[in-house]
Amino acid sequence: MLTITIKVNAPPGQAIGIKEHLAMCLEQYGDTRVVSITEDLPEQIKMKGERK
């Protein structure tokens, strides 16, 4: 069993497409299962005293 962690600097909203493409590329080496995906989106700058 091999676990690979990959960081990709891609535009927001591309996580699903990238996950699918990487899984298809890795399937030639054996059964592939995506365990988790996280997308770190940029945060907007907040003004002092501003609340959510």
Backbone torsions as a table, in degrees:
resi	resn	phi	psi	omega
1	MET	NA	133.5	-179.6
2	LEU	-126.7	128.6	176.2
3	THR	-111.6	127.3	-178.0
4	ILE	-118.9	131.8	174.9
5	THR	-110.8	127.4	-176.4
6	ILE	-126.3	133.0	172.8
7	LYS	-107.7	129.3	-178.7
8	VAL	-124.7	126.1	176.1
9	ASN	-89.3	91.3	-175.9
10	ALA	-127.8	160.8	177.9
11	PRO	-61.3	150.9	177.9
12	PRO	-56.0	144.1	178.0
13	GLY	88.4	2.6	-177.8
14	GLN	-97.5	0.4	-172.8
15	ALA	-58.3	-44.2	-176.5
16	ILE	-64.8	-45.8	-179.9
17	GLY	-63.3	-42.3	179.4
18	ILE	-65.3	-43.2	178.5
19	LYS	-58.7	-47.5	-179.1
20	GLU	-62.9	-43.5	-178.7
21	HIS	-65.4	-44.5	178.8
22	LEU	-63.2	-40.6	179.1
23	ALA	-62.4	-42.9	178.6
24	MET	-63.3	-39.9	179.0
25	CYS	-64.9	-37.6	-176.4
26	LEU	-80.7	-18.2	-178.5
27	GLU	-61.5	-23.3	178.8
28	GLN	-66.7	-15.5	-179.0
29	TYR	-100.2	-2.6	179.9
30	GLY	143.3	-179.3	179.3
31	ASP	-59.0	133.9	-178.4
32	THR	-123.2	136.0	177.2
33	ARG	-136.8	127.3	176.8
34	VAL	-81.2	121.0	-176.2
35	VAL	-85.9	-44.8	179.3
36	SER	-158.3	157.2	176.5
37	ILE	-141.3	133.5	174.0
38	THR	-127.5	146.2	179.4
39	GLU	-124.1	115.4	178.6
40	ASP	-91.3	103.4	-179.1
41	LEU	-87.5	147.5	178.4
42	PRO	-66.7	143.9	178.9
43	GLU	-94.7	147.0	177.0
44	GLN	-78.4	149.0	176.9
45	ILE	-72.7	136.2	-179.0
46	LYS	-107.4	143.4	176.7
47	MET	-78.1	151.1	179.9
48	LYS	-58.9	130.7	179.4
49	GLY	85.5	-5.0	-179.3
50	GLU	-75.8	139.6	178.3
51	ARG	-115.1	157.5	178.1
52	LYS	-72.6	NA	NA
